[in-house]
Amino acid sequence: MDWGVPALMSSVADSSFQDLCCYGAGIAGNIFAFVLFISPLPTFRRIVRNGSTEQFSAMPYIYSLLNCLICMWYGLPFVSYGVLLVTTVNSIGAVFQLAYTAVFIAFADAKQRLKVSSLLAAVFMVFGLIMYVSLALLDHKTRQTFVGYLSVASLIFMFASPLSIINLVIRTKSVEYMPFYLSLSMFLMSGSFFIYGVLLHDFFIYIPNGIGTILGIIQLVLYAYFRKGSREEARLPLLVTHA
Protein backbone atom coordinates (compact mmCIF):
# COMPACT_ATOMS: atom_id res chain seq x y z
CA MET A 1 0.00 0.00 0.00
CA ASP A 2 1.30 3.46 -0.93
CA TRP A 3 1.30 5.80 2.08
CA GLY A 4 3.20 8.51 0.27
CA VAL A 5 0.24 10.32 -1.28
CA PRO A 6 -1.88 10.56 1.92
CA ALA A 7 1.15 11.76 3.87
CA LEU A 8 1.87 14.39 1.22
CA MET A 9 -1.76 15.54 1.23
CA SER A 10 -1.71 15.80 5.04
CA SER A 11 1.49 17.86 4.91
CA VAL A 12 -0.01 20.21 2.31
CA ALA A 13 -3.21 20.56 4.38
CA ASP A 14 -1.19 21.37 7.53
CA SER A 15 0.85 23.93 5.60
CA SER A 16 -2.29 25.55 4.15
CA PHE A 17 -3.90 25.72 7.61
CA GLN A 18 -0.77 27.35 9.04
CA ASP A 19 -0.69 29.86 6.19
CA LEU A 20 -4.36 30.65 6.79
CA CYS A 21 -3.78 31.18 10.52
CA CYS A 22 -0.74 33.34 9.77
CA TYR A 23 -2.68 35.47 7.30
CA GLY A 24 -5.60 35.79 9.73
CA ALA A 25 -3.29 36.91 12.55
CA GLY A 26 -1.69 39.51 10.29
CA ILE A 27 -5.06 40.88 9.14
CA ALA A 28 -6.28 41.03 12.76
CA GLY A 29 -3.11 42.90 13.72
CA ASN A 30 -3.75 45.43 10.95
CA ILE A 31 -7.32 46.00 12.16
CA PHE A 32 -6.37 46.46 15.82
CA ALA A 33 -3.47 48.74 14.83
CA PHE A 34 -5.90 50.92 12.89
CA VAL A 35 -7.88 51.45 16.11
CA LEU A 36 -4.66 52.63 17.77
CA PHE A 37 -3.87 54.94 14.85
CA ILE A 38 -7.23 56.73 15.06
CA SER A 39 -7.20 57.03 18.86
CA PRO A 40 -5.53 60.52 18.86
CA LEU A 41 -8.32 62.00 16.66
CA PRO A 42 -10.19 63.59 19.63
CA THR A 43 -6.97 65.36 20.65
CA PHE A 44 -6.50 66.81 17.17
CA ARG A 45 -10.13 67.81 16.88
CA ARG A 46 -9.58 69.81 20.05
CA ILE A 47 -6.42 71.39 18.61
CA VAL A 48 -8.23 72.40 15.42
CA ARG A 49 -11.29 73.64 17.33
CA ASN A 50 -9.21 75.78 19.72
CA GLY A 51 -6.67 76.84 17.09
CA SER A 52 -3.83 75.96 19.46
CA THR A 53 -1.69 72.96 20.41
CA GLU A 54 -1.96 74.07 24.07
CA GLN A 55 0.31 71.86 26.20
CA PHE A 56 0.23 68.84 23.90
CA SER A 57 3.51 67.40 22.66
CA ALA A 58 4.30 66.33 19.11
CA MET A 59 7.03 63.92 20.23
CA PRO A 60 4.85 60.76 20.38
CA TYR A 61 3.78 61.32 16.76
CA ILE A 62 7.29 62.14 15.57
CA TYR A 63 8.67 59.01 17.18
CA SER A 64 5.77 56.85 15.98
CA LEU A 65 6.38 58.09 12.44
CA LEU A 66 10.02 56.96 12.56
CA ASN A 67 8.99 53.63 14.06
CA CYS A 68 6.38 53.06 11.33
CA LEU A 69 8.85 53.94 8.58
CA ILE A 70 11.49 51.52 9.89
CA CYS A 71 8.98 48.67 10.34
CA MET A 72 7.45 49.42 6.91
CA TRP A 73 10.92 49.17 5.37
CA TYR A 74 11.56 45.86 7.14
CA GLY A 75 8.39 44.34 5.63
CA LEU A 76 9.26 45.15 2.00
CA PRO A 77 10.38 42.22 -0.21
CA PHE A 78 13.87 43.55 -0.85
CA VAL A 79 14.48 43.50 2.93
CA SER A 80 12.33 40.58 4.13
CA TYR A 81 10.29 37.90 2.36
CA GLY A 82 6.67 37.08 3.15
CA VAL A 83 5.82 39.77 5.72
CA LEU A 84 3.95 42.27 3.56
CA LEU A 85 1.24 42.66 6.24
CA VAL A 86 3.91 44.36 8.35
CA THR A 87 4.40 46.85 5.53
CA THR A 88 0.67 47.52 5.06
CA VAL A 89 -0.01 48.29 8.72
CA ASN A 90 3.03 50.52 9.09
CA SER A 91 2.36 52.34 5.80
CA ILE A 92 -1.08 53.28 7.12
CA GLY A 93 0.46 54.20 10.47
CA ALA A 94 3.06 56.43 8.83
CA VAL A 95 0.33 58.32 6.94
CA PHE A 96 -1.61 58.92 10.17
CA GLN A 97 1.47 60.04 12.12
CA LEU A 98 2.53 62.37 9.32
CA ALA A 99 -0.98 63.87 9.21
CA TYR A 100 -1.01 64.38 12.98
CA THR A 101 2.41 66.04 12.84
CA ALA A 102 1.30 68.32 9.99
CA VAL A 103 -1.75 69.45 11.98
CA PHE A 104 0.45 70.08 15.01
CA ILE A 105 2.82 72.21 12.93
CA ALA A 106 -0.09 74.16 11.43
CA PHE A 107 -1.50 75.16 14.84
CA ALA A 108 1.68 75.46 16.91
CA ASP A 109 3.32 78.77 17.83
CA ALA A 110 6.42 79.87 15.91
CA LYS A 111 8.90 78.32 18.34
CA GLN A 112 7.14 74.95 18.46
CA ARG A 113 6.59 75.00 14.69
CA LEU A 114 10.31 75.37 14.06
CA LYS A 115 11.19 72.65 16.57
CA VAL A 116 8.70 70.11 15.25
CA SER A 117 9.56 70.87 11.61
CA SER A 118 13.25 70.30 12.40
CA LEU A 119 12.46 66.99 14.10
CA LEU A 120 10.32 65.93 11.14
CA ALA A 121 13.19 66.70 8.76
CA ALA A 122 15.53 64.72 11.03
CA VAL A 123 13.18 61.70 10.88
CA PHE A 124 13.28 61.67 7.08
CA MET A 125 17.06 62.13 7.09
CA VAL A 126 17.52 59.16 9.47
CA PHE A 127 15.14 57.03 7.42
CA GLY A 128 16.93 58.04 4.22
CA LEU A 129 20.25 57.02 5.78
CA ILE A 130 18.80 53.64 6.81
CA MET A 131 17.55 53.10 3.26
CA TYR A 132 20.93 54.02 1.76
CA VAL A 133 22.98 51.84 4.12
CA SER A 134 20.69 48.83 3.77
CA LEU A 135 20.50 48.98 -0.05
CA ALA A 136 23.94 50.23 -1.04
CA LEU A 137 26.20 48.57 1.52
CA LEU A 138 24.53 45.31 2.58
CA ASP A 139 23.50 42.07 0.90
CA HIS A 140 19.96 40.77 1.38
CA LYS A 141 20.61 38.59 4.44
CA THR A 142 22.68 41.24 6.24
CA ARG A 143 20.15 43.89 5.23
CA GLN A 144 17.32 41.96 6.86
CA THR A 145 19.36 41.54 10.06
CA PHE A 146 20.34 45.22 10.14
CA VAL A 147 16.83 46.58 9.58
CA GLY A 148 15.34 43.83 11.77
CA TYR A 149 17.38 44.82 14.81
CA LEU A 150 16.53 48.48 14.21
CA SER A 151 12.82 47.59 14.11
CA VAL A 152 13.11 45.49 17.29
CA ALA A 153 14.82 48.32 19.17
CA SER A 154 12.27 50.83 17.88
CA LEU A 155 9.26 48.65 18.77
CA ILE A 156 10.56 47.76 22.24
CA PHE A 157 11.11 51.44 22.96
CA MET A 158 7.58 52.21 21.75
CA PHE A 159 6.01 49.39 23.77
CA ALA A 160 7.96 50.51 26.85
CA SER A 161 6.32 53.95 26.76
CA PRO A 162 3.18 52.69 28.59
CA LEU A 163 5.40 51.95 31.61
CA SER A 164 4.99 55.59 32.72
CA ILE A 165 1.19 55.19 32.52
CA ILE A 166 1.40 51.91 34.48
CA ASN A 167 3.47 53.68 37.13
CA LEU A 168 0.90 56.51 37.27
CA VAL A 169 -1.99 54.05 37.70
CA ILE A 170 -0.22 52.25 40.55
CA ARG A 171 0.74 55.52 42.23
CA THR A 172 -2.68 57.16 41.97
CA LYS A 173 -4.72 53.92 42.19
CA SER A 174 -6.82 55.29 39.34
CA VAL A 175 -7.27 54.26 35.70
CA GLU A 176 -8.46 57.72 34.63
CA TYR A 177 -5.43 58.24 32.36
CA MET A 178 -5.35 54.69 30.96
CA PRO A 179 -8.34 54.28 28.60
CA PHE A 180 -9.59 50.69 28.55
CA TYR A 181 -10.15 50.39 24.80
CA LEU A 182 -6.68 51.80 24.06
CA SER A 183 -5.09 49.21 26.35
CA LEU A 184 -7.26 46.45 24.88
CA SER A 185 -6.36 47.45 21.30
CA MET A 186 -2.66 47.47 22.15
CA PHE A 187 -2.94 43.99 23.68
CA LEU A 188 -4.90 42.59 20.73
CA MET A 189 -2.60 44.17 18.14
CA SER A 190 0.58 42.97 19.87
CA GLY A 191 -0.89 39.51 20.43
CA SER A 192 -1.93 39.20 16.79
CA PHE A 193 1.50 40.16 15.47
CA PHE A 194 3.17 37.94 18.07
CA ILE A 195 1.26 34.97 16.64
CA TYR A 196 2.02 36.21 13.11
CA GLY A 197 5.75 36.33 13.89
CA VAL A 198 5.76 32.91 15.60
CA LEU A 199 4.01 31.25 12.65
CA LEU A 200 6.54 32.85 10.29
CA HIS A 201 9.42 31.98 12.62
CA ASP A 202 10.45 35.64 12.43
CA PHE A 203 12.40 36.67 15.54
CA PHE A 204 12.23 40.34 14.59
CA ILE A 205 8.42 40.30 14.71
CA TYR A 206 7.54 38.01 17.60
CA ILE A 207 10.08 39.26 20.19
CA PRO A 208 8.97 42.95 20.38
CA ASN A 209 5.30 42.04 19.97
CA GLY A 210 5.64 39.42 22.70
CA ILE A 211 6.89 42.19 25.00
CA GLY A 212 4.00 44.40 23.86
CA THR A 213 1.53 41.58 24.62
CA ILE A 214 2.88 41.21 28.17
CA LEU A 215 2.65 44.97 28.75
CA GLY A 216 -0.90 44.93 27.38
CA ILE A 217 -1.86 42.16 29.81
CA ILE A 218 -0.37 44.15 32.69
CA GLN A 219 -2.43 47.20 31.73
CA LEU A 220 -5.65 45.17 31.50
CA VAL A 221 -4.99 43.52 34.87
CA LEU A 222 -4.34 46.92 36.46
CA TYR A 223 -7.50 48.29 34.86
CA ALA A 224 -9.56 45.43 36.30
CA TYR A 225 -7.95 45.85 39.74
CA PHE A 226 -8.25 49.65 40.05
CA ARG A 227 -11.45 50.21 38.05
CA LYS A 228 -13.79 49.87 41.06
CA GLY A 229 -11.83 52.40 43.10
CA SER A 230 -11.79 54.85 40.17
CA ARG A 231 -15.57 54.61 39.78
CA GLU A 232 -16.13 55.18 43.49
CA GLU A 233 -13.89 58.24 43.42
CA ALA A 234 -15.77 59.59 40.40
CA ARG A 235 -19.03 59.43 42.36
CA LEU A 236 -17.63 61.44 45.29
CA PRO A 237 -18.57 65.15 45.48
CA LEU A 238 -15.92 67.50 44.17
CA LEU A 239 -14.32 69.38 47.09
CA VAL A 240 -12.55 72.69 46.56
CA THR A 241 -9.90 73.72 49.06
CA HIS A 242 -7.60 76.68 49.30
CA ALA A 243 -5.15 75.08 51.71
Secondary structure by P-SEA (a helix, b strand, c coil): ccaaaaaaaaaaaaaaaaaaaaaaaaaaaaaaaaaaaacaaaaaaaaaaacccccccaaaaaaaaaaaaaaaaaaccccccccaaaaaaaaaaaaaaaaaaaaaaacccaaaaaaaaaaaaaaaaaaaaaaaaacccccaaaaaaaaaaaaaaaaaaaaacaaaaaaaaaaacccccccaaaaaaaaaaaaaaaaaaaaacccccaaaaaaaaaaaaaaaaaaaaaaaaaaaaaaccbbbbcc
